[in-house]
């Protein structure tokens, strides 16, 4: 009896442990674990802050009267000439170094972005604005409609795809609250912050301010994306144009040898289009399918039968950096026209695609003449 009692106790204990583990796993899966990525941004030298009220702007990389350490204001209306006005001022206290400007909170399991916090006020000096002299103590940063995904590599953030609405608000007491609205985005390792709004303030007039900042997101782990030759961690038309140039220049650098056959040639270009980008020759906008919109988009670029160099987006689908009838021939022989995304497509017979191609080519020539 004692042995059976002990066995029963052991079974109950084991059952409780199993149930506890199951409950913990269930709870963890429902709640989800999150992590924060600190936002350290480096603004490129051409980034600017505008005070249109005074016809003035300050630029991160533009020194003041030969002093690169000092910022200053220049006349917006005199661009592209940098006409200095006023006195030198430290508009950007940290120049283009926006370290610890905010953070991105994301779900560890899915990579989905849950929250974004930022405080831009510390990095673009507020005390040079008319509004601050009227309303007091700088501006607050508010973010909304935050969405996007984080890509991780062995637990480290390697890329961010994020979009959010951003508002900079001067003043804190009604009716003296003045908001300026714009957007903040990150794609791969590149960020853009753009705010430009004219606000009518009763008793003071219209004040138009602008924040136009762009640059890189620091601290991301290195993640090599095959076929990404401009290092923006995306596969774009610029990448395939770089590859086409390398093939024409007989550049056998290993990074261009995408199919690892020891030679950089048209087969690597086909590999980029078909395997890496999973699309077809002719897909001008690289949205994953070849249709009439791609033909229109290519002709709009105006390079058909011109002497100028054309890229993928302008109709160079065969890789010779020109847009001519051969691009249509190659694209239609490939058989992707109107087949939808490149997943389990049925490729038409070459004779059919060629006839269709010649018809569309004639249409394209007519489109160009019009």
C-alpha positions in Angstrom: 0.0 0.0 0.0 2.8 2.3 0.9 4.5 1.8 -2.5 1.2 2.5 -4.3 0.8 5.7 -2.2 4.3 6.8 -3.1 3.7 6.1 -6.8 0.5 8.1 -6.7 2.3 11.1 -5.0 5.1 10.9 -7.6 2.5 10.8 -10.5 0.7 13.8 -9.0 3.9 15.7 -8.6 4.9 15.0 -12.2 1.5 16.0 -13.4 1.7 19.3 -11.6 5.2 20.0 -13.1 3.9 19.2 -16.6 0.8 21.4 -16.1 3.0 24.2 -14.8 5.3 24.0 -17.8 2.4 23.9 -20.2 0.8 26.9 -18.5 4.0 28.8 -18.7 4.5 28.1 -22.3 0.9 29.0 -23.1 1.2 32.3 -21.2 4.5 33.2 -22.8 3.1 32.5 -26.3 0.1 34.7 -25.6 2.0 37.6 -23.9 5.1 37.5 -26.0 8.6 38.7 -25.1 9.8 42.1 -26.3 13.1 43.9 -26.6 14.3 47.4 -27.2 16.7 48.6 -29.9 18.4 51.9 -29.0 18.2 54.4 -31.9 21.5 56.0 -32.7 21.3 57.9 -35.9 23.9 59.7 -38.0 22.4 62.5 -40.1 24.1 63.2 -43.4 25.7 66.6 -43.9 22.9 67.9 -46.2 20.3 67.5 -43.4 18.6 70.8 -42.6 16.3 72.7 -40.2 14.3 75.5 -41.7 12.8 78.6 -40.2 10.8 79.9 -43.1 9.5 82.7 -41.0 12.9 84.3 -41.1 13.8 82.9 -44.6 16.6 80.9 -42.9 17.9 77.4 -42.7 20.8 75.7 -40.9 22.6 72.7 -42.4 24.4 70.0 -40.5 27.5 69.9 -42.7 27.7 73.6 -43.6 30.2 75.6 -41.5 29.9 79.2 -40.6 32.2 81.7 -42.3 34.9 79.0 -42.7 34.4 77.6 -39.2 33.3 73.9 -39.6 32.7 73.6 -35.8 30.1 76.3 -35.8 26.7 76.2 -37.4 24.9 79.2 -38.8 21.9 80.4 -40.7 21.7 81.0 -44.5 19.0 82.5 -46.7 16.6 79.8 -48.0 15.6 82.1 -50.9 19.2 82.4 -52.1 19.9 78.7 -52.6 21.9 77.2 -54.2 24.2 80.0 -53.0 24.9 79.9 -49.2 24.2 83.5 -48.1 25.0 83.8 -44.4 22.7 85.9 -42.2 22.9 86.8 -38.5 25.6 85.4 -36.3 27.1 82.0 -35.9 25.0 79.7 -33.8 25.2 76.1 -32.5 22.0 75.0 -34.1 23.0 71.3 -34.0 24.7 70.7 -30.6 26.0 67.3 -31.6 26.3 68.0 -35.4 25.0 64.9 -37.2 25.5 62.6 -34.2 22.0 61.8 -33.0 23.1 59.2 -30.4 20.3 57.8 -28.2 17.6 59.8 -29.9 15.1 57.1 -29.1 14.3 53.4 -29.1 12.3 50.8 -31.0 10.4 48.2 -29.0 9.7 44.9 -30.9 8.4 41.4 -30.4 11.2 38.9 -30.1 9.2 36.1 -31.6 7.7 37.9 -34.7 9.9 41.0 -35.1 6.7 43.1 -35.1 7.4 46.7 -33.9 5.2 47.5 -30.9 6.4 51.0 -30.0 8.7 53.8 -30.9 10.0 56.6 -28.7 12.0 59.7 -29.8 13.1 63.1 -28.5 14.4 65.2 -31.4 14.4 68.5 -29.4 17.8 67.8 -27.9 19.5 67.5 -31.3 18.0 70.5 -33.1 18.5 73.5 -30.9 15.1 75.0 -30.2 16.2 78.4 -28.9 16.7 79.8 -32.4 13.0 79.7 -33.2 10.6 82.6 -32.9 8.0 80.2 -31.4 10.3 79.2 -28.6 10.9 82.8 -27.6 7.1 83.2 -27.4 6.0 79.9 -25.9 8.9 79.0 -23.8 10.8 75.7 -23.5 11.4 73.9 -26.8 9.2 71.3 -28.3 8.0 67.8 -27.5 8.1 64.8 -29.8 5.0 62.7 -30.2 4.7 59.5 -32.4 1.6 57.8 -33.7 0.6 55.1 -36.2 3.8 53.2 -35.6 4.1 50.0 -37.6 6.8 47.9 -39.1 9.1 44.9 -38.6 12.5 44.3 -37.2 14.9 41.7 -38.8 17.2 39.9 -36.4 20.3 37.8 -37.0 21.3 35.5 -34.1 19.5 37.8 -31.7 20.9 41.0 -33.1 18.9 43.6 -35.0 20.2 43.7 -38.6 17.5 45.7 -40.4 14.4 47.8 -39.6 11.3 48.5 -41.7 9.4 51.2 -39.9 6.9 54.1 -40.6 5.4 56.5 -38.1 3.7 59.9 -38.0 5.6 62.4 -35.9 4.5 65.6 -34.3 6.7 68.4 -32.8 4.7 70.5 -30.4 5.6 73.9 -29.0 3.9 75.1 -25.9 1.9 73.1 -23.3 -1.0 75.3 -22.2 -4.1 76.0 -24.3 -4.5 77.9 -26.5 -0.7 78.3 -27.0 -0.1 74.8 -28.3 1.5 74.7 -31.8 1.9 71.3 -33.5 4.0 70.5 -36.6 3.3 67.2 -38.3 5.4 64.9 -40.5 6.8 61.4 -40.9 9.6 59.3 -39.7 10.7 56.2 -41.6 13.4 53.6 -41.5 14.2 51.2 -44.4 17.0 48.8 -43.8 19.7 50.9 -42.3 18.4 54.3 -43.7 16.2 56.8 -41.9 14.3 59.9 -43.0 12.6 62.5 -40.8 10.5 65.0 -42.6 8.3 67.7 -41.1 7.2 70.8 -43.0 4.1 72.7 -42.0 2.8 76.2 -42.0 0.8 76.9 -38.9 -1.4 80.0 -38.4 -1.2 81.3 -34.8 -3.8 83.7 -33.8 -2.2 87.0 -32.8 1.2 86.1 -34.2 0.8 85.1 -37.8 1.9 82.1 -39.9 5.0 80.3 -38.7 6.4 77.6 -41.1 9.2 75.3 -39.8 10.8 72.4 -41.5 12.9 69.4 -40.4 14.5 67.5 -43.2 16.9 64.9 -41.9 18.2 61.7 -43.4 21.1 59.3 -42.9 22.0 55.9 -41.4 20.8 53.9 -38.4 23.9 52.9 -36.3 24.4 49.8 -34.3 22.7 47.3 -36.7 24.5 44.0 -37.0 26.1 43.3 -40.4 23.9 41.2 -42.5 25.0 40.5 -46.1 22.1 40.4 -48.5 23.1 38.6 -51.7 22.6 40.8 -54.7 22.6 44.0 -52.6 25.4 46.0 -54.2 24.7 49.5 -52.9 24.6 48.3 -49.3 21.1 49.5 -48.4 20.1 45.9 -47.5 17.4 45.8 -50.1 17.2 44.5 -53.7 16.4 47.4 -55.9 16.8 48.5 -59.5 20.0 50.2 -58.6 21.5 46.8 -57.6 20.7 45.1 -60.9 22.1 48.2 -62.8 25.4 47.9 -60.8 25.5 44.2 -61.7 24.8 44.9 -65.4 27.7 47.4 -65.4 30.0 44.8 -63.8 29.1 42.3 -66.4 29.8 44.8 -69.2 33.1 45.7 -67.6 34.2 42.1 -67.2 34.4 42.6 -63.5 34.7 39.1 -62.0 34.6 40.2 -58.3 33.2 37.3 -56.2 30.3 39.4 -54.9 28.9 39.6 -58.5 29.2 35.8 -59.0 25.7 35.1 -57.6 25.4 31.6 -58.9 28.9 30.6 -57.8 30.1 29.3 -61.2 33.3 31.3 -61.1 32.2 33.7 -63.9 30.3 36.9 -63.8 28.0 37.0 -66.8 24.3 37.1 -67.8 23.5 34.0 -65.9 24.2 35.9 -62.7 21.8 38.6 -63.8 19.2 35.9 -64.5 19.9 34.5 -61.0 19.3 38.0 -59.5 16.0 38.4 -61.3 14.6 34.9 -61.0 16.0 33.6 -57.7 16.9 36.5 -55.5 14.1 38.9 -56.5 11.7 36.1 -57.6 10.4 38.1 -60.6 10.6 38.3 -64.4 12.5 40.2 -67.0 10.4 43.2 -67.7 9.3 43.9 -64.2 10.3 47.6 -64.3 9.0 48.5 -60.8 10.1 45.2 -59.2 6.8 44.5 -57.6 7.0 40.8 -58.5 5.2 40.7 -61.8 5.5 41.8 -65.4 2.4 43.6 -66.8 1.4 46.7 -68.8 2.2 49.0 -65.9 5.9 48.1 -66.3 5.9 48.9 -70.0 4.2 52.3 -69.3 6.7 53.0 -66.5 9.7 52.2 -68.7 8.5 54.5 -71.6 7.8 57.3 -69.2 11.5 57.4 -68.4 12.1 58.5 -72.0 15.1 56.3 -72.8 13.6 54.2 -75.6 16.0 54.2 -78.6 17.9 57.1 -77.1 21.7 57.4 -76.9 21.6 57.8 -73.2 22.3 55.0 -70.7 19.2 53.3 -69.4 18.8 51.3 -66.3 16.4 48.5 -65.3 13.6 50.9 -64.4 13.9 52.6 -67.7 13.6 49.5 -69.8 17.0 47.9 -69.8 15.9 44.3 -69.2 18.7 42.6 -71.1 21.6 44.3 -69.3 23.3 46.3 -72.0 22.3 49.6 -70.4 20.2 50.5 -73.4 16.4 50.4 -73.9 15.5 49.1 -77.4 13.5 46.4 -79.1 15.9 43.7 -77.9 14.7 44.3 -74.3 11.1 43.4 -75.4 12.3 40.3 -77.3 14.2 39.0 -74.3 11.4 39.9 -71.8 8.7 38.2 -73.8 10.8 35.1 -74.6 11.2 34.8 -70.8 7.4 34.4 -70.7 6.5 36.3 -67.6 4.1 38.8 -69.1 0.7 38.9 -67.3 1.6 35.7 -65.4 1.3 37.3 -62.0 3.8 36.6 -59.2 6.6 34.1 -60.0 5.1 31.3 -57.9 4.0 28.3 -59.9 3.4 30.2 -63.1 2.6 28.6 -66.3 4.9 30.0 -69.0 3.3 30.5 -72.5 4.8 29.1 -75.6 7.5 31.3 -77.1 5.6 31.8 -80.3 2.7 33.3 -78.3 4.8 35.5 -76.2 6.8 36.8 -79.3 3.6 37.8 -81.1 2.4 39.6 -77.9 5.8 41.2 -77.5 5.8 42.5 -81.1 2.3 44.0 -80.6 3.3 45.7 -77.4 6.6 46.9 -79.0 4.6 48.6 -81.7 2.3 50.1 -79.1 5.4 51.4 -77.2 6.8 53.1 -80.3 3.5 54.8 -80.8 3.4 55.8 -77.2 6.8 57.4 -77.5 5.8 59.4 -80.6 2.7 60.7 -78.9 
